[in-house]
Amino acid sequence: VQLDAGHRRNLLEWTSNLRLLNPAEFEWLVGEVFRREGWTVQETGRQDGPDGNIDLELIRDDQRKIVQCKRWTAMNVDVDQIRLFQGTLHREQLPGDSGIFVTLSRFTENARVEAQQDGITLIDNRELHARIEKVRRSEPCPQCEAPMILGRSPHGWWLRCVNAPCSGKRD
């Protein structure tokens, strides 16, 4: 369990290309974003069988929300997927505003209209990246304590300082 938690934190801190994540890692990353936003997160999605259209369950105060994650990159989420998710919300006896649908792609216009009518929150590729940046913790430079960013060279991955005169870096 502790190894999985560490892996989830590292996914959020070090992943620069979300398209390289497998579906389970994508769900872990989305869960970690919500965790850092103050939610208690339970991963319920399964890759080896049906998960009831619920990948994450979020709880904060007296609120319960469910999240459906689609790591789609080439196909937009259409209205049929939103309607399936509405059925899941109904089965769980939750109002529409208790649903969050997250994707690496985009939503069709019909999907957006359907979700808006029911109050479902839609998080597409751009919104997800913005939320990640809000909760991502930067690594401090060992020389000047300024934030470091992740980079890649022919020699591998490394962190480098964003402070221009500083030459701080770490493998």
N, C-alpha and C positions, 0 to 999 in steps of 0.2 A: 504494500500500500504506500509506504514512504517513497519507494523508488518511482512508483507511478506519479505521485504528487510532484516529485522533483522533475520528472520528465515533462509533466504538464507546464510547470513554471518555465523550464528551459525552452519549450516550444514557443511560448509567448515572447520570451526575451530574445531568442536567437533566430527565429524563423523570419526570413525576409521574402520568401516566395511561397505563399500559401498553397499554390497549385501543386507543389511537390509533396504535400501531406497526403497520407492515405485517409480514408473516411473516418477511422477511429481517432487518428491524431487530430483531424479537423474538429471532431466533436470535443475532444479534450481541450483544444485551444479555445473554442467558443465557450466552453464551461469555465475555463480559467479567466476569460474576460469578464464573465458575469460574477465570478467569485470576487474578483478585484473591485467590482462595482458594488459589492456589499451583499450579494445573494449567497445563500447556502445552496450548493449545487449537488444534485445527485445524477450521475450518469446512468441512464436507463437504456440507451441505445445498444443494439446488438448487431454485429456484422455477420453472425452465423445463422441468423434466423429473423423472424418478424419481431419488431419491437413495439408494435401497437401505434406507430407513427409518433412516438415520443422518444426523443433522444436525450433530453435533459429535463429535469424537474427543478424549478427554482422556488425557493421559499425565503421570504423576508417579512418580518413582522407577521401580519395576518394574511399576507398575499401568497398565492400559489400561482405560478405560471409554468407553462410547458413550452418546450422549444423543439422545433423540427429543424434539423440541419441537412442541407443538401450541398455536397461538395461538387456540384456540377460546375463545369468550366465552359463547355461549348454550347449547352442548351439553356435557354431561359426558362424560368419557372412559370408555368402557365396556370390558368384559372382552375384546371382540374386538380392540380396539386393543392391549391388553396382550399378548394371544396372538400377534398379528402381530409385536410387538416381541420376544417370546420366540423366535420363529422367526429373527429377525435375529441375536439373540445366539447361537443355535445355529449359524447359518450362519457367523458370525465365530469360532466355536469359543471362545466366552467363557462363563463361568459367569453365572448369573442376577444375582449381586451386582455384576456389571460393567455393569449397565444402569441408566440414569437416565431417567425419563420426566417431562418438565416441561410444564405446561399453565397457561393463564390461568383455566381453569374449575376444575372439581372432578373427582374420580374417583368412579364408582359404587361401591357396597359390594362387588359381585362383582369389580370390577377391583382393588380394594384387597386382597381375599382372594387373588386369583390372583397378584398381584405379590408379596405377602408370602410365599407358598409358594415362589416362585422366588428371592426375595431382591432383587427390583428396587426401587430407590429411587424413590418417587413424590414429586414436588414440585408442589403445587397453588398456586393464586393466593396464599393467605396465606403459605405457606412461602416462595414466591419473593420476595414483598415483604419478609419478614423477612431473608432472605439479602441482598437488595439493600441494606437499611438497615445491615447489618453491615459491608459492604465499601464503601459510598458514602463518598467523601471530601468533607468540607464545605469550602466556600469561606470563607476567613477575612475578617472585616470589615476594611476598610481603616482604620477608626478605632480599634477596640478589639481586633482579632484574634479576637473570639468567632466561632463558626460563623454562617454566613448560610444562610437557607433560600430556596428558590425560591417566588415568588408571582406572581400575575397580577392586573393591574388593567385598566381600560378602555384604558389607554395602552400595554399590552404586558406582556412578561415582565420581572421584575426580581428581584434578590436583596436580602433585607433581614436585618438583624442580629437575632439572637434575644435579645440582651441588652437588657432593657426600657428602661433609660435612654439607650441609644445610638441615634442616628438614622442610623446607617450603612446605606447602600444602594448598589446598583449596577445599572445597566440591563443 
